[in-house]
Amino acid sequence: MPEVTTLISVHTEDCVNPETDEVPLRLAEVCGRRGCRAVFKVTTEKIRSLRRNGREDVLEALKTQDLGFHMTNHSFPPTVPVYTQAMSWDEGVRAFERAERQGYEEWKETFGRGASTYTHGTPTPFAFPALRKWGIPTYAWTCYADIGGAPVHYMGLVMLPASGPNWMHLGFGVSEEGAGQRFGEQFGAIYDRLRAQGGGMAHISAHECEWAMRGFWDENFRQGRLVLPGALRRQEPKPPDEIERGYSNFGQLVEHVLGLPDSRIVTAGEFHELYRDRLVGTDLPLDEVLVLAEAVAEEITFQPLRGQYVSAAESFGVLTEALAHVFRHGCLPRSVPVRYYDGPPRFAETAAGLGALTPAVLGHVLEDVVDYLGFESRVPAEAWVGNEPMAPADFLATTAQALLAVAREGELPDRIPLARGNPTCLRYAPERASISTWPAFPPDFADDNGVAMSRLQCWTLKPATRGEQRDISFRRD
């Protein structure tokens, strides 16, 4: 029968209000009594505040749970989208790693292992290369790129968005009378829909402060103002009876999720194992390479293959390597490996006067692109035909047409027309940023640069399909 698996993620970040310190301990107990675990996404600053408050018991309890890294300081200005707003892709990637690397090292030292997932305070694409480098395999929160809230592969990570019809957030209403039943009904609608679709992944999220407080700790930074740690103001706490009711409501929800047929709660490590990429690293035989070429000639996006998907960037690598084999060996390859590549670092357009290419010119351009792929491990922003740029979508479509011509005729034609690529993969991120209401942002801030860079990285986006689960205990050193 179709199985529904659920990730419960708790943002553990309030470093201002000591009333929140007890929450992860109590939630872990609720889950433990029912034989499951939530994912606690902990900031480094929360670790520091637990130590200041003498709550080593909470840190010890967290070590028994599934753990995610939730940034170093979370909302303290400047936040990532603000300090990267004028940066190039490479500058933003380096800036994020510089800002977060020491906090993550402290996080790992505290818990004695690496994180199984990561979550931003607010979306930014610049984190993903660092997460891959650090060995964090999943991302579970809002991101600009999305395919209906379903699990996806994006920039080399397995991602479960906090968006779409399969996500629910508990909120400050967790303490309300009847919330447990209401949550159960809300989850039941998600469960029924996923079962009807053949199974899938649900996501339940919450913040630890929502059990104990009336408001978020980062309201201190409203309008993006800088407030130093010694001047941070506390929020109003909930009375003890409301807090206890919140734990009861959460327990009722967990019991409801686990009580449904073929329904279980998984950790981020188990989520990764279920949805990990099983195509990258394998070889595609020639017939499948040509299927990709035909598909890419129509539109450049993720393509279904063997019950899984090849991203646009992976298709770029496969078809480029296949055509390079033709030039080097005079024949089509028997197979081509699927390799992961990042998307382009910036937008570029094909020169207006660029026309058909001779085989010699295409071969010359192709060798440079192949070298770039091996050196940078990403799709180039442009392929250079002398001093004239060719956009990567047009280069890929031209490469696909050339491969198909060799498959039909046995050789390249004397003139290879410039094909116009149709990169529909870009539609899975918004074209423009909207003004954010997050308190840590400056007034009227819109993350235009983050949205633009996320669109470029949609070259890496593809649905994550489910494989057979193995019995694992996920640990990253």
Residue pairs with C-beta under 8 A, 6 or more apart in sequence:
1 195
1 261
1 262
2 194
2 195
2 197
2 198
2 199
2 200
2 262
3 199
3 262
3 263
3 264
4 190
4 191
4 194
4 195
4 199
4 200
4 201
4 202
4 260
4 262
4 263
4 264
5 200
5 201
5 202
5 263
5 264
5 265
5 266
5 270
5 271
5 274
6 187
6 201
6 202
6 203
6 204
6 257
6 263
6 264
6 265
6 266
7 39
7 140
7 160
7 201
7 202
7 203
7 204
7 265
7 266
7 267
7 268
7 271
8 31
8 36
8 38
8 39
8 204
8 205
8 206
8 254
8 265
9 38
9 39
9 40
9 41
9 68
9 117
9 119
9 140
9 141
9 162
9 203
9 204
9 205
9 206
9 268
10 23
10 24
10 27
10 38
10 39
10 40
10 41
10 205
10 206
10 207
10 208
11 41
11 70
11 119
11 205
11 206
11 207
11 208
12 23
12 24
12 40
12 41
12 42
12 43
12 46
12 62
12 70
12 208
13 41
13 42
13 43
13 45
13 46
13 70
13 74
13 75
13 121
13 207
13 208
13 209
13 217
14 20
14 46
14 49
14 207
14 208
14 209
14 213
14 216
14 217
15 43
15 45
15 46
15 48
15 49
15 217
16 49
16 217
16 220
16 232
16 233
16 234
16 235
17 209
17 212
17 213
17 217
17 234
17 235
17 237
18 49
18 53
19 212
19 213
19 237
20 208
20 209
20 211
20 212
20 213
20 217
21 49
21 50
21 53
21 55
21 58
22 58
22 212
23 208
23 209
23 211
23 212
24 40
24 58
24 61
24 62
24 65
24 208
25 57
25 58
25 61
26 211
26 247
27 38
27 40
27 208
27 211
27 247
27 250
28 37
28 38
28 40
28 61
28 62
28 64
28 65
30 247
30 250
30 251
30 254
31 37
31 38
31 254
31 265
33 251
34 251
34 254
34 255
34 258
35 258
36 254
36 258
36 264
36 265
37 65
37 66
37 265
37 267
38 65
38 66
38 265
39 65
39 66
39 67
39 68
39 116
39 117
39 140
39 267
39 268
40 62
40 65
40 66
40 67
40 68
41 67
41 68
41 69
41 70
41 117
41 118
41 119
41 140
42 62
42 67
42 68
42 69
42 70
42 107
43 70
43 71
43 72
43 73
43 74
44 71
44 72
44 73
44 103
44 104
44 106
44 107
45 72
45 73
45 74
45 76
46 70
47 59
47 106
47 107
47 110
50 56
50 58
50 59
51 59
59 110
62 111
63 111
63 112
66 116
66 117
66 267
66 268
66 269
66 474
67 111
67 113
67 115
67 116
68 115
68 116
68 117
68 118
68 119
68 140
68 268
69 104
69 107
69 115
69 117
69 118
69 119
69 136
70 118
70 119
70 121
71 100
71 103
71 119
71 120
71 121
72 99
72 100
72 102
72 103
72 104
72 106
72 107
73 103
74 121
74 218
75 121
75 217
75 218
75 221
75 439
75 440
76 221
76 226
76 440
77 221
77 224
77 225
77 226
77 440
79 121
79 122
79 440
79 441
80 96
80 99
80 120
80 121
80 122
80 124
80 126
80 127
81 122
81 123
81 124
81 441
81 445
81 447
81 449
81 450
82 224
82 441
82 442
82 445
83 95
83 99
84 91
84 92
84 95
84 96
84 124
84 126
84 449
84 450
85 447
85 448
85 449
85 450
86 449
87 95
87 126
87 449
88 345
88 346
89 126
89 345
89 346
89 453
89 456
90 345
92 124
92 125
92 126
92 449
92 453
93 126
93 129
93 130
95 126
96 124
96 126
96 127
96 130
97 129
97 130
97 133
100 127
100 130
101 130
104 115
104 134
107 115
108 114
108 115
113 475
113 476
113 477
114 134
114 135
114 136
114 475
114 476
114 477
115 134
115 136
115 476
116 136
116 137
116 138
116 267
116 268
116 269
116 272
116 474
116 476
117 136
117 137
117 138
117 139
117 140
117 268
117 271
118 127
118 131
118 136
118 138
118 139
118 140
119 139
119 140
119 141
120 127
120 141
120 142
121 218
121 438
121 440
122 142
122 436
122 438
122 440
122 441
122 447
123 141
123 142
123 143
123 144
123 447
123 450
123 454
124 447
124 450
125 143
125 144
125 145
125 155
125 450
125 453
125 454
125 457
126 450
126 453
128 139
128 154
128 155
128 156
128 157
128 457
129 155
129 342
131 139
131 157
132 155
132 156
132 157
135 476
136 157
136 476
137 157
137 158
137 269
137 272
137 276
137 476
138 157
138 158
138 159
138 160
138 268
138 271
138 272
139 154
139 157
139 158
139 159
139 160
140 159
140 160
140 162
140 203
140 268
140 271
141 161
141 162
141 205
142 161
142 162
142 163
143 154
143 159
143 161
143 454
144 429
144 430
144 450
144 451
144 454
144 455
145 152
145 154
145 428
145 429
145 454
145 455
145 457
145 458
145 461
146 152
146 161
146 163
146 164
146 428
146 429
147 428
147 461
147 463
148 164
148 165
149 161
149 163
149 164
149 165
149 166
149 167
149 203
150 161
150 164
150 166
150 200
150 201
150 463
150 464
151 158
151 159
151 160
151 200
151 201
151 271
151 275
151 463
151 464
151 466
152 158
152 159
152 161
152 461
152 462
152 463
152 464
153 159
153 277
153 309
153 311
153 460
153 461
153 462
153 463
153 464
154 457
154 460
154 461
155 342
155 343
155 457
155 460
156 340
156 342
156 460
158 271
158 272
158 275
158 276
158 277
158 464
159 464
160 201
160 203
160 271
161 167
161 203
162 169
162 203
162 205
165 190
165 193
166 190
166 193
166 194
166 200
166 201
166 202
166 203
167 202
167 203
167 204
167 205
168 183
168 186
168 187
168 190
168 202
168 203
168 204
168 205
169 204
169 205
169 206
170 179
170 183
170 204
170 205
170 206
170 210
170 250
170 253
171 206
171 210
172 210
172 213
172 214
172 215
173 179
174 206
174 210
174 211
174 246
174 249
174 250
175 211
175 238
175 242
175 243
175 245
175 246
175 249
176 182
176 245
176 249
177 245
179 245
179 246
179 249
180 248
180 249
180 250
180 251
180 252
180 253
180 256
181 252
183 249
183 252
183 253
183 256
184 252
184 253
184 256
187 202
187 204
187 253
187 256
187 257
188 256
188 260
190 202
191 202
191 257
191 260
191 263
194 200
194 201
194 202
195 262
199 262
199 466
201 271
201 274
201 275
204 253
204 257
207 216
209 215
209 216
209 217
209 235
210 246
211 238
211 243
211 246
211 247
211 250
212 237
212 238
212 243
213 235
213 236
213 237
213 238
214 235
214 236
214 237
214 238
215 235
215 236
216 235
216 439
217 232
217 235
218 439
218 440
219 235
219 439
220 227
220 232
220 233
221 227
221 439
221 440
222 439
223 439
223 442
223 443
224 439
224 440
224 441
224 442
224 443
224 445
227 233
238 246
254 265
257 263
257 265
258 264
258 265
266 274
267 474
268 474
269 472
269 473
269 474
269 475
270 469
270 472
270 474
272 474
273 469
273 470
273 472
273 474
274 466
274 467
274 469
275 464
275 465
275 466
275 467
276 467
277 308
277 340
277 464
278 308
278 467
279 305
279 306
279 308
279 309
279 310
279 314
279 338
280 314
280 338
280 339
280 340
281 337
281 338
281 339
282 337
282 338
283 335
283 336
283 337
283 338
284 292
284 305
284 318
284 335
284 336
284 337
284 338
285 334
285 335
286 322
286 332
286 333
286 334
286 335
286 336
288 305
288 306
289 318
289 319
289 322
289 333
289 335
289 336
289 403
290 403
290 404
290 407
291 303
291 305
292 303
292 305
292 310
292 315
292 318
292 319
292 400
293 319
293 322
293 399
293 400
293 401
293 403
293 404
293 407
294 400
294 404
295 303
295 315
296 303
296 312
296 315
296 319
296 396
296 397
296 400
296 421
297 397
297 400
297 401
297 404
297 419
298 422
299 422
299 423
299 424
300 312
300 315
300 393
300 396
300 397
300 421
300 422
300 423
300 424
300 425
301 312
301 423
301 424
301 425
302 309
302 310
302 311
302 312
302 425
302 461
302 462
302 463
303 309
303 310
303 315
307 465
308 465
309 462
309 463
309 465
310 318
310 338
310 462
311 425
311 459
311 460
311 461
311 462
312 343
312 396
312 423
312 425
312 458
312 459
312 460
312 461
313 340
313 341
313 342
313 343
313 378
313 379
313 459
313 460
314 338
314 339
314 340
314 341
314 462
315 396
316 341
316 373
316 379
316 392
316 396
316 459
317 338
317 339
317 341
317 373
318 336
318 337
318 338
318 339
319 396
319 399
319 400
319 403
320 366
320 369
320 370
320 373
320 396
320 399
321 333
321 336
321 337
321 370
322 332
322 333
322 336
322 403
323 366
323 399
323 402
323 403
323 406
324 366
324 367
324 370
325 331
325 332
325 333
325 336
326 332
326 333
326 403
326 406
326 412
327 359
327 363
327 366
327 367
332 403
332 406
332 407
340 377
340 460
341 373
341 377
341 378
341 379
341 459
341 460
342 376
342 377
342 378
342 379
342 457
342 459
342 460
343 378
343 379
343 456
343 457
343 458
343 459
343 460
344 378
344 379
344 380
344 381
344 392
344 456
344 459
345 378
345 381
345 456
346 381
346 456
347 381
347 452
347 456
348 381
348 382
348 389
348 391
348 392
349 389
349 391
350 382
350 389
350 390
350 391
350 394
350 418
351 385
351 388
351 389
351 390
353 388
354 385
354 388
354 390
354 418
355 417
355 418
356 415
356 416
356 417
356 418
357 365
357 385
357 398
357 415
357 416
357 418
358 414
358 415
358 416
359 412
359 413
359 414
359 416
361 385
362 398
362 402
362 412
362 416
365 383
365 384
365 385
365 390
365 395
366 399
368 383
368 384
369 380
369 383
369 395
372 380
373 379
373 380
379 392
379 459
380 392
381 392
382 389
382 390
382 391
382 392
382 395
383 389
383 390
383 392
383 395
384 390
390 398
390 418
391 421
392 421
392 459
393 420
393 421
393 422
393 423
394 418
394 419
394 420
394 421
395 421
396 421
397 419
397 420
397 421
397 422
398 416
398 417
398 418
398 419
398 421
400 419
401 416
401 417
401 419
402 412
402 416
405 412
405 413
405 416
406 412
423 459
425 458
425 459
425 461
426 455
426 456
426 458
427 458
428 458
428 461
429 451
429 454
429 455
429 458
430 451
430 455
431 451
431 455
432 446
432 448
432 451
433 446
433 447
433 448
433 450
433 451
434 446
435 444
435 445
435 446
436 445
436 446
436 447
